[in-house]
Amino acid sequence: QVQLVESGGGLVQPGGSLTLSCTASRSIFSIYTMGWYRQAPGKQRELVATITSAGSKNYISSVRDRFTISRDNAKNTVYLQMNSLKPEDTAVYYCRATSPTSRSFYWGQGTQVTVSS
């Protein structure tokens, strides 16, 4: 089973930046599709960004040009760099790994991002 450990959340002022990281326990990480999701209080969990094993990226429109998803396969790690943060970005952010073979998926434990003055 793949274990995902997230870090990097915290409290930041509007306009500030944070970088989240998610490290997987298995070296097979390199073939997984990785994604970041978030869930705000009273809201459904939503997809934020994905990156495939080939490096193709997708973002929801509300974060495009502000957030950047990237991966370092040598470190079994996926990142989410978040710039120009807004209060509406406040949520628990979850990392997800999806196997292209078994189609199994795994969730990180979540990390809180709070954007407030």
Short mmCIF file of the C-alpha atoms (twelve columns), coordinates in Angstrom:
data_MODEL
# 
_entry.id   MODEL 
# 
loop_
_atom_site.group_PDB 
_atom_site.id 
_atom_site.type_symbol 
_atom_site.label_atom_id 
_atom_site.label_alt_id 
_atom_site.label_comp_id 
_atom_site.label_asym_id 
_atom_site.label_seq_id 
_atom_site.Cartn_x 
_atom_site.Cartn_y 
_atom_site.Cartn_z 
_atom_site.pdbx_PDB_model_num 
ATOM 1   C CA . GLN A 1   0.000   0.000  0.000   1 
ATOM 2   C CA . VAL A 2   1.207   3.487  -0.868  1 
ATOM 3   C CA . GLN A 3   1.551   5.912  2.012   1 
ATOM 4   C CA . LEU A 4   1.525   9.647  1.341   1 
ATOM 5   C CA . VAL A 5   2.878   12.162 3.826   1 
ATOM 6   C CA . GLU A 6   2.008   15.824 3.332   1 
ATOM 7   C CA . SER A 7   3.620   18.940 4.737   1 
ATOM 8   C CA . GLY A 8   3.843   22.672 4.138   1 
ATOM 9   C CA . GLY A 9   0.471   23.985 5.236   1 
ATOM 10  C CA . GLY A 10  0.014   26.906 7.567   1 
ATOM 11  C CA . LEU A 11  -1.324  30.408 8.037   1 
ATOM 12  C CA . VAL A 12  -0.502  33.021 5.411   1 
ATOM 13  C CA . GLN A 13  -1.717  36.532 4.608   1 
ATOM 14  C CA . PRO A 14  -3.631  37.253 1.404   1 
ATOM 15  C CA . GLY A 15  -1.175  37.654 -1.443  1 
ATOM 16  C CA . GLY A 16  1.346   35.400 0.225   1 
ATOM 17  C CA . SER A 17  2.788   32.079 -0.866  1 
ATOM 18  C CA . LEU A 18  3.061   28.530 0.397   1 
ATOM 19  C CA . THR A 19  4.490   25.348 -1.061  1 
ATOM 20  C CA . LEU A 20  2.959   21.998 -0.174  1 
ATOM 21  C CA . SER A 21  4.791   18.725 -0.553  1 
ATOM 22  C CA . CYS A 22  3.636   15.121 -0.634  1 
ATOM 23  C CA . THR A 23  6.098   12.248 -0.397  1 
ATOM 24  C CA . ALA A 24  5.194   8.667  -1.300  1 
ATOM 25  C CA . SER A 25  6.554   5.553  0.351   1 
ATOM 26  C CA . ARG A 26  7.208   3.595  -2.856  1 
ATOM 27  C CA . SER A 27  9.725   4.090  -5.636  1 
ATOM 28  C CA . ILE A 28  7.050   3.139  -8.182  1 
ATOM 29  C CA . PHE A 29  5.774   6.669  -7.592  1 
ATOM 30  C CA . SER A 30  7.179   7.753  -10.951 1 
ATOM 31  C CA . ILE A 31  4.380   6.101  -12.954 1 
ATOM 32  C CA . TYR A 32  1.512   7.364  -10.805 1 
ATOM 33  C CA . THR A 33  -0.733  10.227 -11.698 1 
ATOM 34  C CA . MET A 34  -0.578  12.708 -8.827  1 
ATOM 35  C CA . GLY A 35  -3.132  15.256 -7.802  1 
ATOM 36  C CA . TRP A 36  -3.966  17.885 -5.237  1 
ATOM 37  C CA . TYR A 37  -7.496  18.288 -3.904  1 
ATOM 38  C CA . ARG A 38  -8.938  20.610 -1.314  1 
ATOM 39  C CA . GLN A 39  -11.956 20.766 0.940   1 
ATOM 40  C CA . ALA A 40  -13.166 23.941 2.609   1 
ATOM 41  C CA . PRO A 41  -15.561 23.925 5.582   1 
ATOM 42  C CA . GLY A 42  -19.076 23.153 4.397   1 
ATOM 43  C CA . LYS A 43  -17.885 22.461 0.852   1 
ATOM 44  C CA . GLN A 44  -17.325 19.349 -1.233  1 
ATOM 45  C CA . ARG A 45  -13.810 18.176 -1.937  1 
ATOM 46  C CA . GLU A 46  -12.636 19.539 -5.277  1 
ATOM 47  C CA . LEU A 47  -9.794  18.815 -7.638  1 
ATOM 48  C CA . VAL A 48  -7.161  21.555 -7.752  1 
ATOM 49  C CA . ALA A 49  -4.409  20.238 -10.024 1 
ATOM 50  C CA . THR A 50  -3.050  17.029 -11.532 1 
ATOM 51  C CA . ILE A 51  0.205   15.925 -13.096 1 
ATOM 52  C CA . THR A 52  0.705   12.702 -15.051 1 
ATOM 53  C CA . SER A 53  3.815   10.557 -15.221 1 
ATOM 54  C CA . ALA A 54  4.616   12.277 -18.525 1 
ATOM 55  C CA . GLY A 55  4.398   15.698 -16.910 1 
ATOM 56  C CA . SER A 56  1.076   16.852 -18.341 1 
ATOM 57  C CA . LYS A 57  -0.626  19.316 -15.996 1 
ATOM 58  C CA . ASN A 58  -4.196  20.425 -15.446 1 
ATOM 59  C CA . TYR A 59  -5.622  23.091 -13.136 1 
ATOM 60  C CA . ILE A 60  -9.022  24.360 -12.194 1 
ATOM 61  C CA . SER A 61  -9.608  27.839 -13.553 1 
ATOM 62  C CA . SER A 62  -9.615  29.538 -10.153 1 
ATOM 63  C CA . VAL A 63  -5.968  28.619 -9.487  1 
ATOM 64  C CA . ARG A 64  -4.543  28.725 -12.996 1 
ATOM 65  C CA . ASP A 65  -1.576  31.133 -13.228 1 
ATOM 66  C CA . ARG A 66  -1.309  31.224 -9.428  1 
ATOM 67  C CA . PHE A 67  -0.556  27.601 -8.514  1 
ATOM 68  C CA . THR A 68  2.056   25.282 -9.984  1 
ATOM 69  C CA . ILE A 69  2.083   21.513 -9.611  1 
ATOM 70  C CA . SER A 70  5.378   19.703 -10.125 1 
ATOM 71  C CA . ARG A 71  7.010   16.396 -9.309  1 
ATOM 72  C CA . ASP A 72  10.464  15.116 -8.483  1 
ATOM 73  C CA . ASN A 73  10.469  11.394 -9.174  1 
ATOM 74  C CA . ALA A 74  13.908  10.918 -7.625  1 
ATOM 75  C CA . LYS A 75  12.442  12.119 -4.324  1 
ATOM 76  C CA . ASN A 76  9.043   10.405 -4.755  1 
ATOM 77  C CA . THR A 77  7.533   13.820 -4.143  1 
ATOM 78  C CA . VAL A 78  4.880   16.038 -5.683  1 
ATOM 79  C CA . TYR A 79  4.656   19.758 -4.905  1 
ATOM 80  C CA . LEU A 80  2.038   22.455 -5.094  1 
ATOM 81  C CA . GLN A 81  3.461   25.961 -5.168  1 
ATOM 82  C CA . MET A 82  0.738   28.452 -4.314  1 
ATOM 83  C CA . ASN A 83  1.221   32.150 -5.030  1 
ATOM 84  C CA . SER A 84  -1.070  35.165 -4.665  1 
ATOM 85  C CA . LEU A 85  -3.162  33.298 -2.129  1 
ATOM 86  C CA . LYS A 86  -6.722  34.419 -1.489  1 
ATOM 87  C CA . PRO A 87  -9.028  33.817 1.482   1 
ATOM 88  C CA . GLU A 88  -11.128 31.515 -0.700  1 
ATOM 89  C CA . ASP A 89  -8.098  29.220 -1.004  1 
ATOM 90  C CA . THR A 90  -8.524  28.332 2.668   1 
ATOM 91  C CA . ALA A 91  -9.074  24.580 2.912   1 
ATOM 92  C CA . VAL A 92  -7.570  21.275 3.883   1 
ATOM 93  C CA . TYR A 93  -5.391  20.179 0.989   1 
ATOM 94  C CA . TYR A 94  -5.073  16.484 0.155   1 
ATOM 95  C CA . CYS A 95  -2.562  14.695 -2.027  1 
ATOM 96  C CA . ARG A 96  -3.739  11.751 -4.135  1 
ATOM 97  C CA . ALA A 97  -1.806  9.087  -6.033  1 
ATOM 98  C CA . THR A 98  -3.462  6.941  -8.699  1 
ATOM 99  C CA . SER A 99  -1.944  3.764  -10.106 1 
ATOM 100 C CA . PRO A 100 -2.226  3.439  -13.898 1 
ATOM 101 C CA . THR A 101 -2.153  -0.366 -13.646 1 
ATOM 102 C CA . SER A 102 -4.465  -1.322 -10.789 1 
ATOM 103 C CA . ARG A 103 -6.301  2.025  -10.843 1 
ATOM 104 C CA . SER A 104 -6.080  2.035  -7.074  1 
ATOM 105 C CA . PHE A 105 -5.777  5.419  -5.426  1 
ATOM 106 C CA . TYR A 106 -4.340  6.640  -2.144  1 
ATOM 107 C CA . TRP A 107 -4.883  9.797  -0.098  1 
ATOM 108 C CA . GLY A 108 -2.540  11.826 2.016   1 
ATOM 109 C CA . GLN A 109 -3.571  12.841 5.516   1 
ATOM 110 C CA . GLY A 110 -4.360  16.430 4.579   1 
ATOM 111 C CA . THR A 111 -2.688  19.696 5.514   1 
ATOM 112 C CA . GLN A 112 -4.472  22.883 6.545   1 
ATOM 113 C CA . VAL A 113 -3.975  26.063 4.533   1 
ATOM 114 C CA . THR A 114 -5.466  29.207 6.041   1 
ATOM 115 C CA . VAL A 115 -5.341  32.539 4.196   1 
ATOM 116 C CA . SER A 116 -6.268  35.396 6.504   1 
ATOM 117 C CA . SER A 117 -5.111  38.867 7.499   1 
# 
